[in-house]
């Protein structure tokens, strides 16, 4: 082989294990087990023969846990924010149609929303992810499809309540059109609720994709904190032998979801006069 030195046999003085090492043209040392047994997962270390550092160690495949942990932050944010925004937009449109209008279209949309809402969420997610091709876009679409019914029914109650108020009747008498009433009178009354529901949707979406990847249903090619925990599904003993691999994504998921739950509770207390602290 070109570009490397002849193999050398080295001995670990602390453990007595033997390893085969090569030095490459780039100055790095490549170490392989002499017994053919994988040494992964490796615990957190800043000193390796190749010069690489592993602040959070490696997993059973030899991948750097720190790189996976940092790389999972962006996809989780993308999924959470995308699902939250798509779900809230669809819920506003359907909630306005069901809550304000009357007629066949309103009843049909209400029935479709109720049917989707009554289907068990996890079963629906499993069915949809098994049909669609594994990709980040399809995962976002699947999670958005299962998220909007709950938000729609929450918005629906507020719209029906606001519709019965006197200022809406006054706007109709003054000649205001339907879109003007929805924009100037309905939206300001549900905006605080939308912030609350968006926070809930973001945390729910991150928890949902983590659950799907942990169960091995969603594609593991998408790097997320839930995907990092997938090997635990078949071998819970990894939590005991490699806690540096398990704890970071678990703690990150917990803090992420709980953070948005606390944010939504704070927003609710701020804008809801019944919960506002005096």
C-alpha positions in Angstrom: 0.0 0.0 0.0 1.3 3.4 -0.9 1.4 6.4 1.5 1.7 4.4 4.7 4.5 2.9 6.7 4.9 -0.9 7.3 2.7 -2.2 10.2 4.0 -2.0 13.7 2.8 -4.0 16.7 2.3 -2.0 19.8 1.4 -3.0 23.4 -0.8 -1.2 25.8 1.2 -1.2 29.0 -1.9 -0.5 31.1 -4.1 -3.3 29.8 -1.7 -5.7 28.0 -3.7 -5.6 24.8 -1.9 -5.5 21.4 -2.7 -3.3 18.4 -1.4 -2.9 14.9 -0.5 0.7 13.9 0.3 2.4 10.6 1.6 5.9 10.0 0.1 7.8 7.0 1.7 10.4 4.8 -0.6 13.0 6.6 1.2 12.3 9.9 -1.7 10.5 11.5 -1.4 7.1 13.2 -4.1 4.5 12.4 -4.6 1.9 15.0 -6.3 -1.4 14.6 -7.0 -4.2 17.0 -4.6 -7.1 16.7 -7.3 -9.5 18.0 -10.0 -8.5 15.5 -12.3 -7.4 18.3 -13.8 -3.9 18.0 -12.7 -1.5 20.8 -15.8 0.7 20.3 -17.5 2.3 22.0 -14.6 4.3 23.3 -15.1 6.5 26.3 -14.5 10.3 26.2 -10.8 11.0 25.5 -8.6 13.8 24.3 -5.6 11.5 23.6 -5.7 9.0 20.8 -2.9 7.5 18.7 -4.3 9.2 15.6 -4.4 12.6 17.3 -8.2 12.8 17.1 -10.2 13.8 20.1 -13.6 12.4 21.2 -15.1 14.7 23.9 -18.1 12.4 24.2 -16.4 9.2 23.1 -17.6 7.0 20.2 -20.6 4.8 19.6 -20.5 1.1 18.7 -19.9 2.0 15.1 -16.9 4.1 15.9 -18.6 7.4 15.1 -17.8 10.5 17.0 -20.7 11.1 19.4 -19.8 14.8 19.8 -20.1 15.4 16.1 -23.4 13.6 15.9 -24.7 15.5 18.9 -23.9 18.9 17.5 -25.0 17.9 14.0 -28.4 16.8 15.3 -29.3 20.3 16.6 -30.1 21.8 13.1 -32.3 19.0 11.8 -34.3 18.9 15.1 -34.8 22.7 14.8 -35.8 22.5 11.2 -38.3 19.7 11.8 -39.8 21.4 14.9 -40.1 24.9 13.4 -41.4 23.6 10.0 -44.0 21.4 11.5 -45.1 24.1 13.9 -45.5 26.8 11.2 -47.2 24.4 8.7 -49.5 23.1 11.4 -50.5 26.5 12.6 -51.1 27.9 9.0 -53.3 24.9 8.1 -55.1 25.1 11.4 -55.9 28.9 10.9 -57.4 28.3 7.5 -59.5 25.3 8.5 -60.4 26.8 11.8 -61.7 30.0 10.1 -63.7 27.9 7.6 -65.3 25.7 10.2 -65.8 28.3 12.8 -67.0 31.3 10.8 -68.7 29.9 7.7 -71.8 27.8 7.6 -72.8 25.3 5.0 -71.7 22.1 3.3 -68.0 23.0 3.0 -67.8 23.9 6.7 -69.4 20.6 7.7 -67.2 18.6 5.3 -64.0 20.2 6.6 -65.1 19.7 10.2 -65.8 16.0 9.6 -62.4 15.4 7.9 -60.6 17.2 10.7 -62.5 15.1 13.3 -61.7 11.8 11.5 -58.0 12.5 11.4 -58.0 13.8 15.0 -59.6 10.5 16.2 -57.0 8.2 14.5 -54.3 7.2 17.0 -51.4 9.5 16.3 -48.6 6.9 16.5 -50.4 4.4 14.3 -51.1 7.1 11.7 -47.4 8.2 11.8 -46.2 4.6 11.3 -48.6 4.0 8.4 -47.6 7.3 6.6 -43.9 6.8 7.1 -44.1 3.3 5.7 -45.8 4.5 2.5 -43.7 7.6 1.8 -40.1 7.7 0.7 -37.6 8.3 3.6 -36.6 11.9 3.5 -36.6 15.0 5.7 -39.3 16.7 3.6 -41.6 13.7 3.9 -41.1 13.4 7.6 -42.0 17.1 8.0 -45.2 16.6 5.9 -46.2 13.5 7.9 -45.8 15.2 11.2 -47.6 18.3 10.0 -50.5 16.2 8.7 -51.0 14.6 12.2 -50.4 17.9 14.1 -53.0 20.3 12.6 -56.3 18.7 13.8 -55.6 19.4 17.5 -54.6 23.0 16.8 -57.7 23.4 14.5 -60.1 22.4 17.2 -58.4 24.6 19.8 -58.7 27.7 17.4 -62.2 26.7 16.4 -63.6 27.3 19.9 -62.1 30.8 20.1 -63.4 31.7 16.7 -66.9 30.6 17.5 -66.8 32.6 20.7 -65.5 35.7 19.1 -68.1 35.4 16.3 -70.9 35.9 18.8 -69.6 39.2 20.2 -71.2 42.5 19.5 -68.3 44.2 17.7 -68.5 41.4 15.0 -72.1 42.2 14.4 -71.3 45.9 14.3 -68.7 45.3 11.7 -71.2 43.4 9.6 -73.8 46.2 9.9 -71.1 48.7 8.9 -70.6 46.9 5.6 -67.3 45.1 6.4 -66.6 42.1 4.2 -65.9 38.6 5.5 -62.1 38.7 4.9 -61.9 42.1 6.6 -63.7 40.7 9.7 -61.5 37.7 9.8 -58.3 39.8 9.4 -59.2 42.8 11.7 -61.4 41.2 14.3 -60.7 37.4 14.4 -56.9 37.3 14.0 -56.1 39.8 16.8 -58.2 37.7 19.3 -56.5 34.4 18.4 -52.9 35.7 17.9 -51.8 35.1 21.6 -53.3 31.6 21.3 -51.3 30.9 18.1 -48.0 31.7 19.8 -48.9 29.2 22.6 -50.0 26.5 20.1 -46.9 27.0 17.9 -44.6 26.4 20.9 -46.5 23.2 21.7 -46.4 22.0 18.1 -42.6 22.6 17.9 -41.9 20.5 21.0 -44.3 17.9 19.9 -42.7 17.6 16.5 -39.2 17.1 17.9 -40.5 14.5 20.4 -42.4 12.7 17.5 -39.4 12.4 15.2 -37.3 11.3 18.1 -39.9 8.6 18.9 -40.1 7.4 15.2 -36.3 7.2 14.9 -35.9 5.5 18.2 -38.4 2.8 17.0 -36.5 2.6 13.7 -39.6 3.8 11.7 -38.2 7.1 10.4 -35.0 7.0 8.3 -31.9 7.0 10.4 -30.0 8.8 7.6 -31.5 12.0 9.1 -29.2 13.0 11.9 -31.2 13.8 15.0 -31.0 13.2 18.8 -33.7 10.5 18.5 -31.7 8.7 15.8 -28.6 8.6 18.2 -30.7 6.6 20.7 -31.9 4.0 18.2 -29.4 1.3 19.1 -30.9 1.3 22.6 -34.1 -0.1 21.2 -32.4 -3.5 20.8 -29.8 -3.2 23.6 -30.6 -1.2 26.7 -27.4 -2.4 28.2 -25.6 0.3 26.2 -27.0 2.9 28.6 -24.8 1.2 31.3 -21.6 0.5 29.3 -21.6 3.8 27.3 -23.5 6.5 29.2 -21.4 9.2 27.4 -23.3 8.1 24.2 -26.8 7.9 25.7 -27.0 10.8 28.1 -26.2 13.8 25.8 -29.1 13.3 23.3 -31.5 12.2 26.1 -30.7 15.4 28.1 -30.9 17.6 25.0 -34.3 16.2 24.0 -35.7 16.6 27.5 -34.5 20.2 27.8 -35.7 21.1 24.3 -39.2 19.7 24.8 -39.5 21.0 28.4 -38.2 24.4 27.4 -40.9 24.9 24.8 -43.5 23.6 27.2 -42.5 26.1 29.8 -42.4 28.8 27.1 -46.0 28.0 26.1 -47.1 28.0 29.7 -45.5 31.4 30.2 -47.1 32.8 27.1 -50.5 31.4 28.2 -50.1 33.1 31.7 -49.1 36.3 30.1 -52.0 36.6 27.6 -54.8 34.7 29.3 -56.6 36.9 31.8 -57.8 34.0 33.8 -54.3 32.8 34.5 -52.5 36.1 34.6 -50.8 36.7 37.9 -51.7 39.9 39.8 
